Amino acid sequence: MSEWKKVKLGELYEVHNGLSKGRQFFGSGYPFLTFSDVFNNWFLPETLDSLVQSSDKEREACSIKKGDVFITRTSETMDELGMSSVALKDYPNATYNGFTKRLRPITDEVVPEYIGYYLRSKKFRAKFMAFSSMTTRASLANDDLLGMEVEIPDKTVQIRIAAILSRYDSLIENYRKQIRLLEEAAQRLYKEWFVELRFPGHENTKMVDGLPEGWERKAVSQLGEYLNGFAFKPSDWQESGRPIIKIKEMGNGVGNDTPRNNGERVPAKYLVKAGDLLFSWSATLMVIVWSGEEGWLNQHLFKVTPSEGIGREFLLQSLSNAIEEFQNLTTGSTMKHIQRNKLDQVFVNVPNDEIMELYNNISETVREEILHLSSQIHLLAEARDRLLPRLMGGEMEVDAPKGQRAINPVHRSGRPEGAKK
């Protein structure tokens, strides 16, 4: 097996802080890598959607090139510190956020894909906790960062390790693209039928007071039962048990840093299962159908159970379509939130039973396919994350001897080895 060596990051990279500008400079100009882009992606997205007005000098100093590693350098919480994302191509005219650091290679010793996986491993992530300091905000100093050690095999092994892990990510990205297309189709169907009123048979349907005959205008509060989450305290955060589903988990899923609880003092009504409808009413407003493992509902989230005669997908799309209206009704000077009585002030078009049943039959088929694909993503991510420390720790032989088949951890079907059909 190839020999691995320990090397300080300072022997491989030089560090540079990002671009800090006022709010008025954002929204137009040149591509910009945000804190969120780095935090949420092991490798930089194909395109950078955010824009900033930057000068030639700023774009030269804060450029993004293939092999660059970006590290979140400061955060409100320790679990958001030191998250990495690696550029696998050049991003012309792009700059990056001041709350991140750029590590630019000073040697060709490291394969970008390899270091991208290595820096996200549990073993290396733990080092950030040891080196970081916690004052009013978590932070990371340059000297500490460059002094950290990474374990590097020869480039041939790095390439093989990256190829093994990237097969999982390629499948995951393929499934995510399918999900995005299905989500767009579901949104279009709802708007076409219930906003634009171009449902099957609309040409021959009589209109009464601006609505098809037999339809009603109902407040979203009438469409379901809204259960606010359990008020977990920091002392309730444990390392075992079911995950506590917060706003963060709604957006990013359950992660290694998600707190858990054994449920000893949590009523069963707060249990969230795959397929449940969740609505965050504080800070970030969003609504999703939960597709992860069973967990506990945290406060600031509603678990919404559809009322009789209301389909889950109809309720989901109704709430999603009303998010902008909800944002105009939020209160609070720092953390915006929706007061429960505001649910009585947002109205949607509710069809007759025949159209509702027809819509449910079509839309639920789409939703179930989305949930199936989401389940496959979870399986692939779990398999990749189990494999990651074994590969990065040198526990698995990736040098395939002549005449033997190399490691092939993923079936052609897209299922990880050992996964159930």
C-alpha positions in Angstrom: 0.0 0.0 0.0 1.2 3.5 -0.8 2.9 5.5 2.0 0.9 8.4 3.5 2.7 11.4 4.9 1.6 14.2 7.2 2.0 17.7 5.8 1.1 21.1 7.2 -1.4 23.1 5.1 1.2 25.9 5.1 3.5 23.7 3.0 0.7 23.3 0.4 -1.2 26.5 0.4 -1.0 30.3 1.0 -3.9 32.0 2.7 -5.9 35.1 1.8 -9.0 36.7 3.3 -12.0 37.5 1.1 -13.8 40.6 0.0 -15.8 42.7 2.5 -18.1 45.4 1.0 -21.2 47.2 2.0 -24.7 45.9 1.2 -25.2 48.5 -1.5 -22.6 46.9 -3.7 -24.5 43.6 -4.0 -27.1 42.4 -6.4 -25.4 43.4 -9.6 -21.9 43.2 -11.1 -19.6 40.2 -11.2 -20.0 36.6 -9.8 -19.6 36.3 -6.0 -19.0 33.3 -3.8 -21.0 33.6 -0.6 -20.6 32.1 2.8 -23.6 29.9 2.1 -22.1 28.6 -1.1 -19.0 27.4 0.8 -20.9 26.1 3.8 -23.4 24.0 1.8 -21.1 22.6 -0.9 -18.1 20.3 -0.7 -17.2 21.6 -4.1 -18.1 25.0 -5.6 -21.3 25.1 -7.5 -21.1 25.1 -11.3 -22.3 28.7 -11.4 -22.2 31.5 -8.8 -25.6 33.1 -8.7 -24.8 36.1 -6.3 -23.3 39.3 -7.8 -21.1 42.1 -6.4 -19.8 45.3 -7.8 -16.0 44.8 -7.7 -13.0 46.6 -9.1 -10.2 45.1 -11.3 -7.9 45.2 -8.3 -10.4 43.4 -6.1 -11.0 40.7 -8.7 -7.3 40.1 -9.1 -6.7 39.9 -5.3 -9.8 37.8 -4.5 -9.9 35.6 -7.7 -11.1 32.0 -7.8 -9.0 29.4 -9.6 -9.0 25.6 -10.0 -7.6 24.0 -6.8 -8.5 26.9 -4.5 -9.9 25.8 -1.1 -12.3 28.1 0.7 -12.8 27.8 4.4 -15.5 29.5 6.6 -13.4 31.6 9.0 -16.0 33.0 11.3 -19.5 32.1 12.5 -22.1 32.6 15.2 -21.8 28.9 16.1 -18.9 26.5 16.3 -20.5 23.9 14.0 -20.4 26.4 11.1 -16.7 27.2 11.5 -14.1 25.7 9.2 -16.4 24.2 6.5 -14.6 23.9 3.2 -15.4 24.0 -0.5 -13.0 23.4 -3.3 -13.0 25.0 -6.8 -12.7 22.4 -9.6 -12.4 25.0 -12.3 -11.5 28.7 -12.8 -14.3 31.2 -12.2 -13.5 34.3 -14.4 -14.0 37.7 -12.7 -15.4 36.1 -9.5 -14.6 37.1 -6.0 -15.3 35.5 -2.6 -16.9 36.5 0.7 -14.9 38.2 3.5 -16.2 35.6 6.0 -14.2 32.9 4.2 -10.5 32.3 3.7 -8.9 31.2 0.4 -6.2 28.6 0.4 -4.4 28.8 -2.9 -2.0 25.9 -3.8 1.7 26.6 -3.9 2.5 23.1 -5.1 0.9 20.5 -7.4 1.2 17.8 -4.7 -2.5 17.7 -3.9 -5.4 16.6 -6.1 -8.3 19.1 -5.6 -11.0 16.4 -5.5 -9.0 14.5 -2.8 -8.5 17.5 -0.5 -12.2 18.5 -0.9 -13.2 15.1 0.6 -10.4 15.1 3.2 -11.3 18.4 4.6 -14.9 17.4 5.1 -14.0 14.2 7.0 -15.0 14.0 10.7 -11.3 13.5 11.6 -10.2 16.8 10.1 -13.4 18.7 11.0 -12.6 18.0 14.7 -9.3 19.8 14.3 -11.1 23.0 13.7 -12.9 22.8 17.0 -9.6 22.3 18.7 -7.9 25.3 17.1 -10.8 27.7 17.0 -11.5 30.3 19.7 -14.9 31.3 21.0 -15.5 34.9 22.0 -18.6 36.6 20.8 -18.2 34.7 17.5 -16.3 31.6 16.6 -13.2 32.4 14.6 -10.1 30.9 13.0 -6.7 32.5 12.8 -4.4 32.2 9.8 -1.4 30.7 11.8 -3.7 28.0 13.3 -5.1 27.2 9.9 -1.7 26.9 8.1 -0.3 24.9 11.0 -2.9 22.1 10.7 -1.7 18.8 9.3 -3.3 16.7 6.5 -2.5 13.2 5.5 -1.5 12.9 1.8 -0.8 9.7 -0.1 0.8 9.8 -3.6 -1.2 11.5 -6.3 -2.2 8.2 -8.0 -3.9 7.1 -4.7 -5.5 10.5 -4.3 -7.0 10.3 -7.7 -8.4 6.8 -7.0 -9.8 7.8 -3.7 -11.5 10.9 -5.2 -12.9 8.7 -8.1 -14.5 6.3 -5.7 -16.1 9.0 -3.6 -17.1 11.1 -6.6 -19.2 8.2 -8.0 -21.5 8.7 -5.0 -21.7 12.5 -5.5 -22.3 12.1 -9.3 -25.3 9.9 -8.6 -26.5 12.3 -5.8 -26.3 15.3 -8.1 -28.1 13.3 -10.9 -31.0 12.6 -8.4 -31.0 16.2 -7.2 -31.4 17.4 -10.8 -34.3 15.0 -11.2 -35.9 16.4 -8.0 -35.5 20.0 -9.2 -37.3 19.2 -12.4 -40.1 17.4 -10.6 -40.4 20.3 -8.1 -40.7 22.8 -10.9 -43.4 20.6 -12.6 -45.3 20.4 -9.3 -45.2 24.2 -8.9 -46.3 24.8 -12.5 -49.2 22.4 -12.2 -50.5 24.1 -9.0 -50.2 27.7 -10.5 -51.8 26.6 -13.8 -54.8 25.0 -12.1 -55.4 27.2 -9.0 -53.8 30.6 -9.7 -54.4 30.9 -13.4 -57.6 28.8 -13.2 -56.7 26.7 -16.3 -57.7 23.4 -14.8 -59.2 20.5 -16.8 -62.7 21.6 -18.0 -62.2 25.2 -17.2 -63.5 26.2 -20.6 -67.0 24.9 -19.8 -67.1 25.9 -16.1 -69.3 28.8 -15.0 -67.6 31.6 -13.1 -69.3 33.0 -10.0 -67.8 36.1 -8.2 -64.5 35.5 -9.9 -64.2 31.8 -9.0 -65.3 28.6 -10.8 -68.7 27.5 -9.7 -68.3 25.2 -6.6 -64.9 26.6 -5.6 -64.2 28.6 -2.4 -61.7 31.1 -1.1 -60.3 29.8 2.2 -57.6 31.1 4.6 -54.6 28.8 4.9 -55.4 28.4 8.6 -58.4 26.4 7.4 -56.4 24.0 5.2 -54.7 22.2 8.0 -53.8 21.8 11.7 -50.6 23.7 12.7 -48.6 22.1 15.5 -45.8 24.3 16.8 -42.6 22.4 17.8 -41.3 21.4 21.2 -39.3 24.0 23.2 -36.0 22.1 23.4 -33.4 23.6 25.7 -29.6 23.4 25.1 -29.4 20.9 27.9 -31.7 18.7 25.9 -29.2 18.4 23.1 -27.7 15.0 23.2 -25.4 12.9 21.0 -27.8 9.9 20.6 -31.5 9.5 19.9 -33.5 11.0 17.2 -32.4 14.2 15.5 -33.9 17.5 16.6 -35.3 19.1 13.4 -34.6 22.8 13.2 -34.7 25.4 10.4 -31.2 24.4 9.5 -32.2 20.7 9.0 -35.2 21.8 6.9 -32.7 23.4 4.5 -29.7 21.1 4.7 -31.0 17.8 6.1 -29.6 16.0 9.2 -25.9 16.4 9.5 -23.1 15.2 11.9 -23.6 18.3 14.0 -27.4 18.0 14.3 -28.3 17.6 18.0 -30.3 14.6 19.1 -32.6 13.6 21.9 -33.8 10.3 23.3 -37.4 11.5 23.6 -37.9 10.6 27.2 -39.8 13.9 27.9 -41.0 14.7 24.4 -44.7 14.0 23.7 -45.2 11.6 20.7 -47.1 14.3 18.7 -43.8 16.0 18.0 -42.4 13.1 16.1 -41.7 13.9 12.5 -41.7 11.2 9.9 -40.8 11.1 6.2 -43.7 12.6 4.3 -44.8 15.1 7.0 -45.3 18.7 6.0 -43.1 21.2 7.8 -43.4 25.0 7.8 -40.8 27.3 9.4 -42.6 30.4 10.6 -39.5 32.2 12.1 -36.4 33.8 10.6 -36.3 31.8 7.3 -39.8 31.2 5.9 -40.0 27.9 4.0 -42.3 24.9 3.6 -41.1 21.3 2.7 -42.2 17.7 2.8 -39.7 16.1 5.2 -37.7 13.3 3.5 -35.1 12.5 6.2 -35.0 10.1 9.1 -37.5 10.3 12.0 -36.9 13.2 14.3 -38.3 15.6 16.8 -40.0 18.9 15.8 -38.2 21.9 17.2 -40.0 25.2 18.1 -40.3 27.8 15.4 -41.5 25.1 13.0 -45.1 23.9 12.3 -45.9 20.3 11.5 -49.0 20.8 9.3 -51.6 18.1 9.0 -54.0 18.6 6.1 -57.7 19.1 7.0 -60.3 16.6 5.7 -60.7 17.0 1.9 -57.4 18.8 1.5 -54.5 17.0 -0.2 -51.0 17.2 1.2 -49.5 18.5 -2.1 -52.3 21.1 -2.4 -51.5 22.4 1.1 -47.7 22.4 0.4 -48.1 24.3 -2.8 -50.6 26.7 -1.3 -48.2 27.6 1.5 -45.2 27.8 -0.8 -47.1 30.1 -3.2 -48.0 32.4 -0.3 -44.5 32.8 1.1 -44.0 36.3 -0.4 -47.3 37.3 1.1 -46.3 35.9 4.5 -43.0 37.8 4.4 -45.0 41.1 4.1 -47.0 40.0 7.3 -44.0 39.1 9.5 -43.2 41.0 12.7 -40.1 41.5 14.8 -37.2 43.9 14.6 -34.4 41.3 14.5 -35.8 37.8 14.0 -38.9 38.0 11.7 -41.7 35.6 12.4 -45.3 34.9 11.5 -47.9 35.3 14.2 -50.4 32.5 14.1 -53.3 34.9 13.5 -51.6 35.9 10.2 -52.6 32.5 8.8 -56.2 33.8 8.8 -55.2 36.7 6.5 -53.8 34.7 3.6 -56.3 33.1 1.2 -56.1 30.6 -1.6 -58.5 29.1 -4.2 -59.9 25.8 -3.1 -61.5 23.6 -5.8 -64.5 21.3 -5.7 -64.0 17.7 -4.6 -63.7 16.4 -8.2 -60.9 18.7 -9.2 -59.1 18.2 -5.8 -59.2 14.4 -6.2 -57.9 14.7 -9.8 -55.1 17.1 -8.7 -54.2 14.8 -5.7 -53.9 11.8 -8.0 -51.4 13.6 -10.3 -49.5 15.6 -7.8 -49.0 12.9 -5.2 -47.5 10.6 -7.8 -44.9 13.3 -8.4 -44.3 13.9 -4.7 -43.8 10.2 -4.0 -41.2 10.1 -6.8 -39.4 13.0 -5.2 -39.5 11.2 -1.8 -38.1 8.1 -3.4 -35.2 10.0 -5.0 -34.6 11.8 -1.7 -34.4 8.4 0.0 -31.8 7.3 -2.5 -29.8 10.4 -1.9 -29.8 9.7 1.8 -28.6 6.2 1.3 -25.8 7.3 -1.1 -24.7 10.1 1.3 -24.6 7.7 4.2 -22.6 5.1 2.3 -20.2 7.8 1.1 -19.8 9.2 4.6 -19.1 5.7 6.0 -16.5 5.1 3.4 -14.8 8.5 3.7 -12.9 7.9 7.0 -11.8 4.5 5.9 -10.3 5.8 2.7 -8.8 8.9 4.3 -7.4 6.9 7.2 -5.6 4.5 4.8 -7.7 1.6 6.1 -8.8 0.5 2.6 -6.5 -0.7 -0.1 -7.2 1.3 -3.3 -4.2 0.1 -5.2 -5.8 -2.7 -7.3 -3.1 -5.4 -7.9 -2.7 -6.5 -11.5 -5.4 -9.0 -12.6 -7.8 -8.0 -9.8 -10.9 -5.8 -10.0 -10.6 -2.4 -8.5 -12.9 -1.2 -5.7 -16.4 -0.7 -7.1 -18.6 0.5 -4.2 -21.6 1.5 -6.2 -23.9 -0.9 -8.2 -24.8 0.1 -11.7 -28.3 0.5 -10.4 -27.1 3.5 -8.4 -27.5 1.7 -5.1 -24.6 1.6 -2.7 -23.1 -1.8 -1.9 -25.3 -3.5 0.7 -28.3 -1.2 0.2 -31.7 -2.7 0.0 -33.7 -2.6 -3.2 
